[in-house]
Amino acid sequence: MTDFSREQGVVSPALEKEIAVRKLAEFEAEAKSARATIAATRQSIRTLESQLATLPKRETTQVRTSDNPQLMERMKSKLLELELKRTELLTKFEPTYRPVQEVEEQIAQTREAIATAEKTPLRDEITDRDPTYEALRSELAKSKTELAATEARAAAMSALVRTYRTESQQLDHKEVLHEGILRAAKSDEENYMLYLHKQEEARISDALDQQRFSNVVVAEPATVPLAPQGRWLLAVFLGGLIACLVSVMLAVVVDRWDPSFRTPDEVESFLGAPVVAAFPKNGR
């Protein structure tokens, strides 16, 4: 047994196997839980990514509209120049004159541009990050971090499961060897006890042969008594104690039932009269 423990590195394979199986069950449960968490986290990541794809990264937070004073001033100045030019041309030429008609067309275009500019003022928009988008992006980053941590934990649990499964299989083999050694040791012990018994029988037989006794056998093997034997010292002590108690009780009973008076006080107590004289007994 000592050689087995030293060579195999175990003292009790059955106990160590029980511990290994319990640890294996615990790590398998943790690995299963980690795999379930990984699946749920991956689904959450896919949902967040699909939601982010439908949201803008930025949103308009402020819009300002205003006219373009510089543009309006330039167009009005141009209009004034064209009108002055038309007036100058009309002083020299007829309205049907080609340069006069071209100036009229330019005046009409300028007025139309001024009217369009007045209807469509400048639009100034201020944008900022979309808070919903940012919240989902933060949640996505957190989920990816948790996924990485859970995958690492699942990998560690899987490694431990493989280790304890291998150890459990090895302990199965060691347990079989240990049980075989125990059976062999028990068989050797029984054979040794039988050998001692036979040796003792042979010794007794040789002694009887030397004393010239024959056909001597044990009629009935000695047995352990079912009830304990009495102790004489305890019996003597209890008998003396009981005798003392009985003697005291007997003396008390005899004293109470004795009708004679021993002292004048007893006479006065019994008769209710004083004692005048007392005669001594036996001259005393």
C-alpha positions in Angstrom: 0.0 0.0 0.0 2.9 2.4 0.8 4.5 1.6 -2.5 1.2 2.1 -4.3 0.7 5.5 -2.7 4.2 6.6 -3.4 4.2 5.4 -7.0 0.7 6.6 -7.9 0.7 9.8 -5.9 -2.6 9.1 -4.2 -3.6 7.9 -0.8 -7.3 7.1 -1.3 -8.2 6.9 -5.0 -12.0 6.6 -4.2 -12.0 9.8 -2.1 -9.9 11.8 -4.6 -12.1 10.5 -7.4 -15.2 11.8 -5.6 -13.6 15.2 -5.2 -12.5 15.3 -8.8 -16.0 14.3 -10.0 -17.6 17.0 -7.9 -15.2 19.6 -9.2 -15.8 18.4 -12.8 -19.6 18.8 -12.3 -19.1 22.4 -11.0 -16.8 23.5 -13.8 -19.1 21.9 -16.4 -22.0 23.8 -15.0 -20.0 27.1 -15.1 -18.8 26.4 -18.7 -22.4 25.8 -19.8 -23.6 29.0 -18.1 -20.7 30.9 -19.8 -21.7 29.5 -23.2 -25.3 30.6 -22.7 -24.1 34.1 -21.7 -22.0 34.3 -24.8 -24.9 33.4 -27.1 -27.1 36.0 -25.4 -24.4 38.7 -25.6 -23.8 38.0 -29.3 -27.5 38.3 -30.1 -27.5 41.6 -28.1 -24.6 42.9 -30.2 -26.3 42.0 -33.5 -29.4 43.9 -32.3 -27.5 47.0 -31.3 -25.6 47.0 -34.6 -28.8 46.8 -36.6 -30.3 49.7 -34.6 -27.2 51.8 -35.0 -27.3 51.3 -38.8 -30.7 53.0 -38.9 -29.7 56.1 -36.8 -27.8 59.2 -37.9 -24.6 59.9 -36.2 -25.5 63.6 -35.8 -28.8 65.5 -35.5 -29.7 69.1 -36.2 -29.9 71.0 -32.9 -30.4 74.6 -34.2 -31.5 76.3 -37.5 -31.1 80.0 -38.3 -32.5 81.7 -41.4 -31.4 85.2 -42.6 -31.0 87.3 -45.8 -27.7 87.7 -47.5 -27.2 91.5 -47.3 -24.1 91.6 -49.4 -25.8 89.7 -52.3 -28.9 91.8 -52.1 -26.8 95.0 -52.2 -24.9 93.9 -55.2 -28.0 92.9 -57.1 -29.8 96.1 -56.3 -26.8 98.1 -57.4 -26.7 96.2 -60.6 -30.4 96.9 -61.1 -29.9 100.6 -60.6 -27.0 100.6 -63.1 -29.1 98.8 -65.7 -32.0 101.2 -65.2 -29.7 104.2 -65.7 -28.2 102.6 -68.8 -31.7 102.0 -70.2 -32.7 105.6 -69.5 -29.5 106.8 -71.3 -30.2 104.6 -74.3 -33.8 105.7 -74.6 -32.7 109.3 -74.9 -30.8 108.3 -78.0 -32.6 105.3 -79.5 -36.1 103.8 -79.9 -37.3 101.1 -77.5 -37.1 98.7 -80.3 -33.4 99.2 -80.6 -31.5 96.0 -80.0 -29.2 97.3 -77.2 -32.2 98.8 -75.4 -34.0 95.4 -75.5 -31.0 93.6 -74.1 -30.8 96.0 -71.2 -34.5 95.4 -70.6 -33.9 91.7 -70.4 -31.0 92.1 -68.0 -33.2 94.4 -65.8 -36.0 91.7 -65.8 -33.5 89.0 -64.9 -32.0 91.1 -62.0 -35.4 91.8 -60.6 -36.3 88.1 -60.7 -33.1 87.2 -59.0 -33.8 89.8 -56.2 -37.3 88.4 -55.7 -36.0 84.8 -55.5 -33.4 85.8 -53.0 -36.0 87.5 -50.8 -38.1 84.3 -50.9 -35.3 81.9 -50.1 -33.2 83.3 -47.2 -29.9 81.8 -46.1 -30.3 78.7 -43.8 -27.8 78.1 -41.1 -28.0 74.7 -39.3 -26.1 73.6 -36.2 -25.7 69.8 -35.6 -24.5 67.7 -32.7 -24.1 64.1 -31.9 -27.3 62.1 -31.6 -27.7 61.1 -27.9 -29.6 57.9 -28.9 -26.9 56.9 -31.3 -24.2 57.6 -28.7 -26.1 55.6 -26.0 -26.4 52.6 -28.3 -22.8 52.9 -29.3 -21.7 52.9 -25.6 -24.0 49.9 -24.9 -22.5 48.1 -27.9 -18.9 48.7 -26.7 -19.9 47.5 -23.2 -21.5 44.3 -24.7 -18.3 43.6 -26.7 -16.2 44.0 -23.6 -18.4 41.6 -21.7 -18.4 39.1 -24.6 -14.6 39.1 -24.6 -14.4 38.5 -20.8 -17.1 35.8 -20.9 -15.3 34.0 -23.8 -12.1 34.1 -21.8 -13.9 32.6 -18.8 -15.5 30.0 -20.9 -12.1 29.0 -22.4 -10.7 28.7 -18.8 -13.6 26.6 -17.7 -13.3 24.3 -20.7 -9.6 23.8 -19.9 -10.4 22.9 -16.3 -13.2 20.5 -17.5 -10.7 18.7 -19.7 -8.2 18.6 -16.9 -10.6 17.1 -14.3 -12.1 14.7 -16.8 -8.7 13.3 -17.6 -7.9 13.1 -13.8 -11.2 11.4 -13.2 -10.4 8.7 -15.8 -6.9 8.2 -14.3 -8.4 7.9 -10.8 -10.8 5.2 -12.2 -7.8 3.1 -13.2 -6.0 3.8 -9.9 -9.1 2.9 -7.9 -9.3 -0.5 -9.7 -5.6 -1.1 -8.9 -6.2 0.0 -5.2 -9.1 -2.3 -4.8 -7.1 -5.2 -6.2 -4.3 -4.5 -3.8 -6.8 -4.4 -0.9 -8.3 -7.7 -1.9 -4.9 -9.2 -2.1 -3.9 -7.8 1.3 -7.1 -9.2 2.9 -6.5 -12.6 1.3 -2.9 -12.6 2.6 -4.1 -11.7 6.0 -6.7 -14.5 6.0 -4.1 -17.0 4.8 -1.7 -15.8 7.5 -4.3 -16.2 10.3 -5.2 -19.6 8.9 -1.5 -20.5 9.0 -1.2 -19.3 12.6 -4.2 -21.4 13.6 -2.9 -24.5 11.9 0.5 -23.9 13.5 -1.1 -23.6 16.9 -3.0 -26.8 16.3 0.2 -28.6 15.3 1.9 -27.3 18.4 -0.9 -28.6 20.7 -0.9 -31.9 18.9 2.8 -32.3 19.3 2.5 -31.5 23.1 -0.2 -34.1 23.5 1.8 -36.6 21.6 4.7 -36.0 24.0 2.4 -36.5 27.0 0.9 -39.6 25.3 -2.6 -38.2 25.1 -4.7 -39.2 22.1 -8.0 -38.3 20.6 -8.2 -35.0 22.4 -10.4 -32.4 20.7 -12.1 -29.3 21.8 -15.7 -30.2 22.7 -17.0 -26.7 22.5 -15.0 -23.5 21.7 -14.8 -20.9 24.4 -17.4 -18.1 24.0 -17.6 -14.6 25.5 -20.2 -14.6 28.3 -23.4 -12.7 27.4 -23.8 -11.2 30.9 -21.0 -9.7 33.0 -19.8 -11.8 36.1 -20.6 -10.4 39.6 -18.0 -8.6 41.6 -17.7 -10.0 45.1 -16.2 -6.9 46.6 -19.1 -4.7 45.4 -21.6 -7.3 46.7 -19.9 -7.3 50.2 -20.0 -3.5 50.3 -23.6 -3.3 49.3 -24.6 -6.0 51.9 -22.8 -4.2 54.7 -24.5 -0.9 53.8 -27.9 -2.5 53.7 -27.3 -4.2 57.1 -26.3 -0.9 58.7 -29.5 0.9 57.4 -31.7 -2.0 58.6 -30.1 -1.9 62.1 -30.6 1.9 62.5 -34.2 1.6 61.4 -34.9 -1.3 63.8 -33.4 0.6 66.7 -35.6 3.6 66.0 -38.7 1.4 65.8 -37.9 -0.4 69.1 -37.3 2.9 70.9 -40.6 4.4 69.8 -42.6 1.4 70.9 -40.9 1.0 74.3 -43.6 1.9 77.1 -41.1 2.5 80.0 -40.2 6.0 81.2 -36.5 6.9 81.4 -36.5 10.5 82.8 -38.7 12.6 85.1 -39.5 14.9 82.2 -41.1 12.0 80.3 -43.3 11.2 83.3 -44.4 14.9 83.7 -45.1 15.1 80.0 -47.1 11.9 79.9 -49.1 12.4 83.3 -49.3 16.2 83.3 -48.3 16.3 87.0 -45.0 17.1 88.8 -42.8 14.2 90.0 -42.5 14.3 93.8 -39.8 11.5 94.2 -38.0 9.0 92.2 -36.6 5.6 93.3 -33.4 4.5 91.8 -33.2 1.2 90.0 -30.8 -1.4 91.4 -29.8 0.8 94.2 -28.7 3.7 92.0 
